[in-house]
């Protein structure tokens, strides 16, 4: 999934290319093995987010 908010043209190109990526069942199984509970962690600590988020 493309990540918005990138700061360089190279990263925009990478993120745009990621939108066309198709994960296989093997890919998904490998991800599930590494992260069986899904993604975790927050980008920002609680209290550091702007009030409009």
Backbone as a chain_set.jsonl record, in Angstrom:
{"seq": "XXXXXXXXXXXXXXXXXXXXXXXXXXXXXXXXXXXXXXXXXXXXXXXXXXXXX", "coords": {"N": [[0.84, -1.158, 0.0], [0.634, 2.16, -0.884], [2.393, 4.788, 0.783], [1.355, 7.744, 2.095], [2.612, 11.143, 2.326], [5.32, 11.178, 1.811], [8.666, 12.416, 1.273], [10.428, 12.649, -0.843], [11.033, 12.539, -4.399], [11.94, 10.019, -5.284], [10.982, 8.246, -3.332], [8.241, 8.622, -3.676], [7.932, 7.459, -6.168], [8.635, 4.795, -5.519], [6.576, 4.206, -3.682], [4.305, 4.521, -5.295], [4.734, 2.47, -7.116], [4.384, 0.33, -5.404], [1.657, 0.136, -5.179], [0.853, -1.4, -7.292], [1.68, -3.909, -6.665], [1.246, -7.371, -6.196], [0.491, -9.635, -3.756], [1.38, -12.976, -3.213], [-0.032, -16.162, -2.16], [2.012, -17.462, -0.833], [3.636, -15.294, -0.108], [1.874, -13.979, 1.674], [1.625, -15.962, 3.626], [4.227, -16.022, 4.621], [4.419, -13.46, 5.719], [2.431, -13.689, 7.675], [3.649, -15.578, 9.281], [5.789, -14.158, 10.309], [4.532, -11.964, 11.519], [2.24, -12.888, 13.31], [0.132, -11.81, 14.771], [-0.559, -9.649, 13.333], [0.166, -6.227, 12.319], [1.84, -4.048, 14.636], [2.317, -1.639, 17.259], [2.75, 1.889, 17.529], [3.048, 4.822, 15.556], [3.42, 7.263, 16.737], [3.875, 8.315, 20.108], [1.327, 8.168, 22.584], [-0.414, 11.156, 23.219], [1.321, 12.735, 21.86], [0.194, 13.244, 19.488], [-1.399, 15.494, 17.179], [-4.265, 17.485, 18.063], [-6.281, 17.31, 16.183], [-6.234, 14.811, 15.072]], "CA": [[0.0, 0.0, 0.0], [1.434, 3.377, -0.905], [2.415, 5.547, 2.028], [1.313, 9.185, 1.821], [3.458, 11.989, 3.143], [6.732, 10.992, 1.512], [9.351, 13.693, 1.065], [11.323, 12.704, -1.992], [10.475, 11.943, -5.623], [12.275, 8.596, -5.356], [10.045, 7.525, -2.46], [6.926, 8.668, -4.326], [7.994, 6.437, -7.214], [8.568, 3.49, -4.856], [5.243, 4.018, -3.116], [3.371, 4.346, -6.405], [4.97, 1.117, -7.621], [3.85, -0.629, -4.437], [0.212, -0.008, -5.404], [0.651, -2.437, -8.296], [2.235, -5.165, -6.174], [0.285, -8.404, -5.814], [1.095, -10.613, -2.86], [0.95, -14.359, -3.432], [-0.356, -16.892, -0.939], [3.298, -17.706, -0.175], [4.004, -14.022, 0.52], [0.988, -13.753, 2.809], [1.976, -16.938, 4.66], [5.489, -15.581, 5.222], [4.082, -12.297, 6.554], [1.701, -14.198, 8.824], [4.613, -16.271, 10.146], [6.596, -13.131, 10.969], [3.643, -11.132, 12.336], [0.992, -13.649, 13.431], [-0.911, -10.967, 15.357], [-0.702, -8.467, 12.494], [1.067, -5.123, 12.649], [1.717, -3.585, 16.01], [3.087, -0.443, 17.561], [2.223, 3.163, 17.052], [4.073, 5.702, 15.01], [3.627, 8.333, 17.712], [3.443, 7.989, 21.454], [0.078, 8.822, 22.927], [-0.213, 12.493, 23.747], [2.137, 13.508, 20.937], [-0.579, 13.494, 18.27], [-2.151, 16.752, 17.175], [-5.64, 17.325, 18.556], [-7.203, 17.071, 15.075], [-6.128, 13.422, 14.613]], "C": [[0.891, 1.228, 0.0], [1.313, 4.145, 0.414], [2.412, 7.036, 1.703], [2.283, 9.943, 2.714], [4.945, 11.818, 2.889], [7.369, 12.318, 1.126], [10.246, 13.753, -0.165], [10.67, 12.057, -3.21], [10.765, 10.454, -5.738], [11.305, 7.773, -4.513], [8.628, 7.537, -3.039], [6.868, 7.59, -5.401], [7.902, 5.036, -6.61], [7.163, 3.21, -4.337], [4.193, 3.802, -4.193], [3.512, 2.943, -6.984], [4.392, 0.059, -6.701], [2.356, -0.855, -4.634], [-0.085, -1.113, -6.404], [1.156, -3.813, -7.878], [1.119, -6.132, -5.787], [1.004, -9.433, -4.956], [0.506, -11.986, -3.142], [0.555, -14.979, -2.102], [0.915, -17.186, -0.135], [3.77, -16.447, 0.551], [3.183, -13.791, 1.785], [1.286, -14.714, 3.956], [3.261, -16.524, 5.366], [5.249, -14.385, 6.143], [3.378, -12.763, 7.819], [2.634, -14.915, 9.798], [5.431, -15.257, 10.947], [5.751, -12.308, 11.946], [2.293, -11.826, 12.513], [-0.163, -12.84, 14.018], [-1.181, -9.729, 14.505], [0.302, -7.41, 12.897], [0.853, -4.678, 14.081], [2.573, -2.347, 16.189], [2.457, 0.79, 16.944], [3.37, 4.007, 16.525], [4.428, 6.793, 16.02], [3.196, 7.853, 19.088], [2.17, 8.754, 21.761], [0.356, 10.166, 23.588], [0.615, 13.362, 22.82], [1.371, 13.834, 19.648], [-1.257, 14.86, 18.337], [-3.599, 16.489, 17.572], [-6.61, 17.006, 17.439], [-7.146, 15.642, 14.576], [-7.18, 12.577, 15.261]], "O": [[1.814, 1.321, 0.809], [0.267, 4.142, 1.062], [3.361, 7.539, 1.101], [2.719, 9.429, 3.744], [5.757, 12.279, 3.691], [6.676, 13.241, 0.697], [10.77, 14.819, -0.49], [9.857, 11.142, -3.076], [9.929, 9.7, -6.235], [10.858, 6.711, -4.945], [7.898, 6.556, -2.901], [5.864, 6.889, -5.527], [7.177, 4.184, -7.125], [6.626, 2.119, -4.526], [3.286, 2.987, -4.022], [2.512, 2.301, -7.306], [3.957, -0.996, -7.162], [1.841, -1.92, -4.294], [-1.165, -1.703, -6.369], [1.07, -4.77, -8.646], [0.158, -5.743, -5.123], [1.997, -10.026, -5.376], [-0.707, -12.14, -3.289], [0.781, -14.393, -1.043], [0.894, -17.162, 1.095], [4.246, -16.519, 1.684], [3.727, -13.451, 2.836], [1.21, -14.332, 5.124], [3.369, -16.664, 6.584], [5.821, -14.315, 7.231], [3.686, -12.291, 8.913], [2.425, -14.861, 11.01], [5.726, -15.477, 12.122], [6.191, -11.994, 13.052], [1.301, -11.395, 11.924], [-1.325, -13.166, 13.776], [-1.947, -8.854, 14.909], [1.186, -7.661, 13.716], [-0.206, -4.914, 14.663], [3.443, -2.049, 15.37], [1.724, 0.714, 15.958], [4.505, 3.912, 16.992], [5.586, 7.191, 16.141], [2.254, 7.071, 19.211], [1.962, 9.857, 21.257], [1.258, 10.287, 24.417], [0.626, 14.585, 22.961], [1.847, 14.609, 18.818], [-1.64, 15.324, 19.411], [-4.091, 15.37, 17.424], [-7.684, 16.472, 17.714], [-7.949, 15.277, 13.717], [-7.254, 11.376, 15.001]]}, "num_chains": 1, "name": "protein.A"}
